[in-house]
Amino acid sequence: MSTGEIYLLGAIAGVTIFVGLPVGRIRNMSKAVAAFINAAAAGVLVFLLVETVEHAFVPVEHALEAVTVDSGGTWGEFAGKAALFVLALGVGLLGLVYYERWMNSRRSAARQSVGPGAAAVEEFKPAAGLRGMSDAGHLAFLIAVGIGLHNFAEGLAIGQSAASDEISLAALLVIGFAVHNATEGFGIVAPLAADNEHPSWMFLALLGVIGGGPTFLGTVIGQSFVNETVNMMFLALAAGSILYVIVQLLNVALKLGHREMLMWGLFTGLIFGLGTELVLVAAGL
């Protein structure tokens, strides 16, 4: 398989994330439906979290087995991989926590800087997340970043398989990941469905590039350079960031009320995630 064909596979797997993004422009949605959408997105991410942690932790388990079962590894190698896993997971989760605290302090400072009678219009502008984003837009951005890290690792798998001339495996991975990414686009824009602001097509395109683009980038790198430790670190980073946004999405759904819709949404999201996984299982992957 040529380099161009390998790159095309990565692009196909990543571009399907755009399928679910137009949902973010739907308006006049009832609180019950908005709560359902946010919870369904959280359900999809719960599935991704379990899948990501499972794959990220495999190198740590193998390093331990090499010492305790095969007698071929070292305790130092095991400790190093375990430490890297914990560090990457912590950066993915706690890094976003402290980033959010920093952004909130900036918002508070900006509000206090508006004096009495001065620029009253500024007081009614949405709290700026990233260059004027609303809170919902900011959360959608963070979800896209977390999914992008996850998809980078998927791209590495596609590139590695294609570079090893395992063409059928690479093609099946593309099919599975393409279906999977279509549901991830829906999860990215879920917070926007409950927002008063109307997201532009440009912003939705940006979210799609952040979330789906790393699949292509990972494919490019994976066909020329494969490293188990690097793959593990990106997966652990993704797991931490996904866990953070799950909590945020559930918080939004709780504020909207309709707890029965929250549970139905979680259930539906999990079923979507499991359904896409069955595509790969049926293919024997």
C-alpha positions in Angstrom: 0.0 0.0 0.0 1.3 3.4 -1.0 1.9 6.2 1.4 -0.9 8.2 -0.2 -3.4 5.3 0.2 -2.4 5.0 3.9 -3.0 8.7 4.4 -6.4 8.4 2.7 -7.4 5.7 5.1 -6.6 8.0 8.0 -8.6 10.8 6.5 -11.6 8.6 5.9 -11.6 7.4 9.5 -11.4 11.0 10.9 -13.7 12.9 8.6 -16.9 11.1 9.8 -16.8 13.0 13.0 -18.4 15.9 11.0 -21.6 13.8 10.7 -22.9 14.7 14.1 -21.7 18.3 14.3 -24.8 20.0 12.7 -26.8 19.0 15.8 -25.1 21.9 17.6 -27.1 24.4 15.5 -30.5 23.1 16.5 -32.4 25.6 18.6 -35.7 26.0 20.5 -35.0 22.6 22.1 -36.9 21.6 25.2 -35.0 21.1 28.5 -35.9 17.4 28.5 -34.4 16.9 25.1 -31.3 19.0 25.9 -30.8 16.9 29.1 -31.1 13.7 27.1 -28.6 14.9 24.5 -26.0 15.9 27.1 -26.5 12.6 29.0 -26.3 10.6 25.8 -23.0 12.3 24.9 -21.7 11.5 28.4 -22.8 7.8 27.8 -20.7 7.7 24.7 -17.8 9.2 26.5 -18.2 6.7 29.4 -17.7 3.9 26.9 -14.7 5.7 25.4 -13.3 6.2 28.8 -13.4 2.5 29.7 -12.0 1.5 26.2 -9.2 4.1 26.4 -8.1 3.2 30.0 -8.2 -0.5 29.0 -5.8 0.0 26.1 -3.6 2.5 27.8 -3.0 0.2 30.8 -2.0 -2.8 28.7 1.8 -1.8 28.5 1.9 -1.5 32.3 0.4 -4.9 32.7 2.8 -6.4 30.2 5.7 -4.8 31.9 4.6 -6.4 35.2 4.0 -9.8 33.6 7.5 -9.6 32.1 9.0 -9.4 35.6 6.7 -11.7 37.6 5.7 -14.4 35.0 8.3 -14.4 32.1 11.3 -13.2 34.2 12.4 -11.2 31.2 11.8 -7.6 32.3 12.9 -5.4 35.1 11.1 -3.7 38.0 12.5 -0.4 36.8 10.8 -0.7 33.4 7.5 -1.6 35.1 7.8 1.4 37.5 8.7 3.7 34.7 5.7 2.8 32.6 3.3 2.9 35.6 4.6 6.3 36.5 4.1 7.6 33.0 0.6 6.3 32.9 -0.3 8.0 36.2 1.4 11.2 35.1 -0.4 11.4 31.8 -3.8 10.5 33.4 -3.3 13.2 36.0 -2.3 15.8 33.4 -5.3 15.0 31.3 -7.7 15.3 34.2 -6.2 17.7 36.7 -4.6 19.9 34.0 -8.1 20.7 32.8 -9.3 21.3 36.3 -6.6 23.9 37.0 -7.0 25.4 33.5 -10.7 25.9 34.2 -9.9 27.6 37.6 -7.4 29.9 35.8 -10.1 30.8 33.2 -12.6 31.5 35.9 -10.2 33.8 37.7 -9.7 35.7 34.4 -13.4 36.1 33.9 -13.8 37.4 37.5 -11.0 39.9 36.9 -12.5 41.0 33.6 -15.9 41.7 35.3 -14.3 43.6 38.1 -12.4 45.8 35.7 -15.6 47.2 34.3 -16.2 50.4 36.3 -19.6 52.0 37.1 -21.2 53.5 34.0 -18.3 52.4 31.8 -18.9 50.3 28.8 -22.1 48.8 30.1 -22.4 46.6 27.0 -19.3 44.7 28.1 -21.1 43.5 31.2 -23.6 41.6 29.2 -21.2 39.8 26.9 -20.9 36.0 27.4 -18.1 35.0 29.8 -15.1 34.5 27.7 -13.7 31.0 27.6 -11.4 31.0 24.6 -11.5 34.3 22.6 -15.1 35.0 23.6 -16.6 31.5 23.7 -19.6 30.9 25.8 -19.4 28.4 28.6 -21.1 25.8 26.3 -18.7 26.5 23.5 -15.8 26.2 25.9 -17.0 22.8 27.1 -17.5 21.6 23.5 -13.9 22.7 22.8 -12.6 20.7 25.7 -14.6 17.6 24.6 -13.1 17.9 21.1 -9.6 18.1 22.6 -10.2 15.0 24.7 -11.6 13.0 21.8 -8.8 14.3 19.6 -6.2 12.7 21.9 -8.1 9.5 21.8 -8.4 9.6 18.0 -4.7 10.2 17.6 -4.0 6.8 19.2 -6.6 5.3 16.8 -4.7 6.8 13.9 -1.4 5.3 15.2 -3.1 1.9 15.1 -4.3 2.4 11.5 -0.8 3.6 10.3 1.0 0.8 12.1 -1.3 -1.8 10.5 -1.0 -0.4 7.0 2.8 0.0 7.3 3.1 -3.7 8.3 1.2 -4.6 5.1 -1.7 -5.8 7.2 -4.1 -4.3 4.6 -7.3 -6.1 5.7 -6.7 -5.2 9.3 -6.1 -1.5 8.4 -9.3 -1.4 6.3 -11.4 -2.9 9.1 -9.9 -0.5 11.6 -10.9 2.4 9.3 -14.5 1.1 9.1 -14.8 0.6 12.8 -13.2 3.9 13.7 -15.2 5.8 11.1 -18.5 4.5 12.6 -17.2 5.3 16.0 -16.1 8.8 15.2 -19.6 9.6 13.8 -21.0 9.2 17.3 -18.2 11.2 18.8 -19.2 14.3 16.7 -22.6 14.2 18.3 -20.9 14.1 21.8 -18.8 17.1 21.0 -21.7 19.5 20.2 -24.1 18.2 22.9 -23.4 21.2 25.2 -24.2 23.6 22.3 -27.7 22.2 21.9 -28.7 23.7 25.3 -26.9 27.0 24.7 -28.6 30.3 23.7 -25.9 31.3 21.3 -26.0 30.0 17.7 -22.6 28.3 16.9 -21.2 29.3 13.5 -20.3 26.7 10.9 -16.7 27.9 11.2 -16.7 27.0 14.9 -18.3 23.6 14.2 -15.6 23.0 11.5 -12.9 23.9 14.0 -14.3 21.4 16.5 -14.4 18.8 13.8 -10.7 19.4 12.9 -9.7 19.3 16.6 -11.6 16.1 17.2 -11.1 14.2 13.9 -7.9 15.7 12.5 -5.6 13.8 15.0 -6.9 10.5 13.4 -5.2 11.5 10.2 -2.1 12.9 12.0 -1.8 9.7 14.0 -2.0 7.6 10.8 0.8 9.7 9.2 3.0 9.2 12.3 2.0 5.6 12.8 3.1 4.4 9.3 6.6 5.8 9.9 7.1 5.7 13.7 5.5 3.4 16.3 6.3 3.6 20.0 4.2 1.7 22.6 5.1 4.2 25.3 4.1 7.2 23.3 0.8 5.5 22.4 0.2 4.7 26.1 0.8 8.3 27.1 -1.6 9.7 24.5 -4.3 7.3 25.6 -3.9 8.1 29.2 -4.0 11.8 28.5 -7.2 11.2 26.6 -8.7 9.2 29.4 -8.1 12.0 31.9 -9.6 14.6 29.7 -12.6 12.4 28.8 -13.3 11.8 32.5 -13.3 15.6 33.1 -15.8 16.3 30.4 -18.1 13.5 31.4 -18.4 15.2 34.8 -19.1 18.5 33.1 -21.7 17.1 30.8 -23.6 15.3 33.6 -23.5 18.6 35.6 -25.2 20.4 32.7 -27.8 17.6 32.4 -28.5 17.7 36.1 -29.0 21.5 36.0 -31.6 21.1 33.2 -33.6 18.7 35.4 -35.5 15.7 34.0 -33.4 13.1 35.8 -35.3 10.3 34.1 -34.1 11.7 30.7 -30.6 11.8 32.1 -30.6 8.1 32.8 -32.2 7.3 29.4 -29.5 9.4 27.8 -26.7 7.7 29.6 -28.2 4.3 28.6 -28.6 5.3 25.0 -25.0 6.7 24.8 -23.6 3.5 26.2 -25.5 1.4 23.7 -24.3 3.6 20.8 -20.7 3.1 22.0 -21.1 -0.6 22.5 -22.8 -0.9 19.1 -19.8 0.7 17.3 -17.4 -1.6 19.2 -19.4 -4.6 17.9 -18.3 -3.6 14.4 -14.7 -4.3 15.3 -15.6 -7.5 17.3 -17.6 -8.9 14.4 -14.5 -8.3 12.2 -12.5 -10.4 14.6 -10.4 -7.4 16.0 
